[in-house]
Amino acid sequence: MKKTTYPPQGILTDNEIIFGKNSILEFLRNNGNLNKLLILNSIHRDAKIDEILQICQKKRIPYNFVPREKLHSISNTDSHQGIIGYRSPYPYHELEPFLESLSAIKYPILLILDEIQDPHNFGAIIRTAVAANVQGVIISKHRCVPVTPTVVKTSAGLIQNMPVVRVTNIIQTIQTIKKRGYWVYGTSLNTKTDWNSGRYDIPLALIMGSEGKGLSKGVEKHCDELVKIPMPGPAESLNVSISTALMLFKINEKRNSSLPL
């Protein structure tokens, strides 16, 4: 199997970058802190750029105006929108302390990503998870894209609101979660169980598989229950970020319908 590599800007050691005015603004609005900011010297000053600069002044975040070539060389892309922020490396959470922090929540939702390798999918999933009130996302240290600038940008900066736990072994993590009373759902095309059949008013973990092959066989075997998203049309599967959104909002819909009025 060909080894997946990630772009250099995603694995900076001392600083990570965030680019794009929407991502940076949402990051700052959600109490994110930047070490410094680089801004295109000919940037169009709109309301979002003005707000970013106001927040930087309030938080005493240094910023400099620089030529376009410098932004290109740092980001390795031309989609930086004329603004790049430097932040400390993403602070991943440890599994056990994170689970302990959820003990007061009656029915937490955890999202486990099995070998998700596209940073755009990962970022879109983070954004959806925040909207769906997921308590945390769990990824593997191996064969899964880490939190990169592209992930942060695609999440519209909302990753600041979502704890991400990075573990060595997904199967062992599933076993740990089960011991704490979580019911583990996986999505699969190899089941006849419709998503409406699931019981969701319990502590649960939802596992979503990779873009190409779905859940790995080992992970699938350790799920408590497999469900599938009904598709009346000829398509056999959906993009993983779309599937995740559908599942998470189905869980919320079922939970809301089971609550007393």
N, C-alpha and C positions, 0 to 999 in steps of 0.2 A: 504494500500500500504506500502510495506517495505521501511523504511527510508534509504536513501543512506548515507553512511559514507565515509570519505576520509582518506587516510593514514596519520599518525601523522606527517610525514615530510612535508606534504603540508600545515600545519597550524601552523607553528612556529610563535611566537609572536614578538620576537626581531629581528630575522634573518630568512631568507629563504635560502634554499640551492639550488645550481645548481650543477649537476654532469655530468660527461662525457666530454672528452677533446674537442669534436667538438662543443658542446653547449657552453662551457666556452669560447672557442676561438672566436666563432661568437659573443657572448655577449660582450666580451672585444673589439673586432674589431669595434663593433657598438656603441662605447663610453659608454658601461655599466661599472659600477664601483662595485668592490667587497670590502667587509670589510676585508676579509682574505681568504687565500687559503690553503687547506690541500692536500698534494701530497704523494702518496705511496712511502715509502723509497727505494723500489726496482723497481721503475717504469722504463720502457724502454724509454730512451730519444730520441724521434724522432723530426722531424721538428716542429710539432704542439706544443709539450710540450716546446720546446725551445722558440717558439714564445710567448707562454703564459707567460713564465718566464721573457722574455724580456719586455713584456708589463707591468707585475707586477713591475718590477724594475723601469721602466719609470714612472709609476703612483704611485710608492711607496706603493704598496699593499703588506702587509706582507704575507709571506708564510712559511709553516713548512712541513718537511718530517716526516711522521708518519707511524706506522705499519698498515697492511691490516685490522686487527681486529677493529681498531678505525674507519676506513672508513665504514666498514660494520655496526658498531653500530650506526653511525650517519645517514647513508642513508637508512638503513633497506633494502638494496638490494645489490647484487653483480655485478650490471651493472654500477657501478660508474666509471669504467675504470681507477681507481687509482687516481682520482682527484675530489675534492669537493670544491666548492666556496660558501662563505657566502655573501649574499646581503641583503640589507634592504627590508622590505616587499614591495610587488608589488604596485606601485603608481597608483591606479585606477583613471580614469578621471570622473569628474562630467558631467552630460548630457548637461545642458544648456551652460556652457562655452565651452564645446567641440563642440557643434553644431555651436556656434557663431564663433569659430575659422575656420570653413569651409566656411564661407560666401563668400570668394573670389574665391572659386573653382567653376567652371561652372557646372560640372556634377559629384558631389561626389557620391561615392558608400559606403553605410553602410551595414554591415553584422550583423544581429540579430540572436542570437542562442537561441532557445526555448527549455530549459530543456536538454541541452547536458550534459551528466554525465560521460562520459569516458574521462579521461585526455589525453589519447593518441589521440583520435579523435580531442579534442580541440587543442592540440599542432599541429597536422597535418593541421587543418583548419587555424590556425594562419600563418603557413608557406606558405600555398597557398594564403591566403589573402594578405600577403606582396608581393608575386610574381604577383598577379593580380591587384595591385595598389588600394586596398581597403583603404579608409580613416580611418576606425575605426570599432571595433567589440563591440557589445553591448550584455551583458549577464545579467541574473537575479541574485540577491542575494540569491534566494531560488530555490532549485531543479536544480541547475546548478553547475558544478564543477568550483571552483575558479582557479586562476593561482597558480599552484603547481609546485614543482621541476620537476615532470614528464611532465607537460605541457611545461615548459621552455626547457627541454631536447628534447622533441619530435618536438618542433618548431625549433630546431637547433640553439637556442639562438636568433631567429629573432623576438621574442616577444618584444625585445627592440625597434623594428621599428614599432610596431603596438599599437596605443592607444586602451586600453580596458576600456569601460564604464560599470560600474556595477550599475544596477537600481533595484528599489524595485518592480516595476510592469511593465511587458512587454507591456500590452495592453495600459496603460496610456502613455508609451513611444512611442508606435506607433502613438497615437493621437497627441502627441507633435511633432513628426517628420512630420506628415501630414500637420500640421499647418505651417510648414516651407517650404512647397512645394515639399516634397518628395513623389514619387509614391512607394507604398509598394507592393512588390511581395512576394508571398509565394509559396513553392513547395508542391505539393499534388498529390496523386494518384487518388483523387476523382474529377478530372477535365479532360475535353477533350481538353483543350487549350494547344497546343504544345509550347515548349519554343521558337520556331522560330517566334511565333506570337507576342511576347512581343515587346514593344518599350523601348529601353534602352538608348537613347540619351537624358536623362533627369536626374535630381537628383533622386536617387532611393535607396531604402533599400530592401535587400534580406533577407528573414527569412527562416532559416533552422530548421527543427524539430528534436526531440530527436531520438536516435538510434532505439528505439523500436516502438513507435507509431506515429512518425512524428509530425506535428504541432498539438498543442492542439486545440480543437474546438473553444474556445474563441478567440485565436490568429488568427485562420483561417478566422473567420467571419470579422475580422478587416483589412484583407488584401484588397488592391484595386483590385488585380488580382492574380489568382492562375494559375500556369503553371506546366507542368510535363516534365520530361526528357524522350524522346522516347526510348523504349527498345524493339528491335525486337525479342530478345531471350525470353526464358521461365521465366527468373528471374523477380520478381515483383518489387524489390527495390534494392538499392545499399547502401553500407556503407555511413554514412552521410558525412564523410570527402571527399569521392570520389564524391558524389553528389554535394557537395559544390564546389569542384574544377571544375567540368564540368559546373556548372551554372555560376561561376565567369568568366571562360574563354569564355563561350558563350556570356556573356555580353560584354566582351572586343572585341570579334570577330565582333559582331553586331555593336558595336560603331565604330570600325575601318572601317568597310565596308560602314558606312553612312557618313564618313568624306570626304570632297572634296579632290581630288588628287592634 
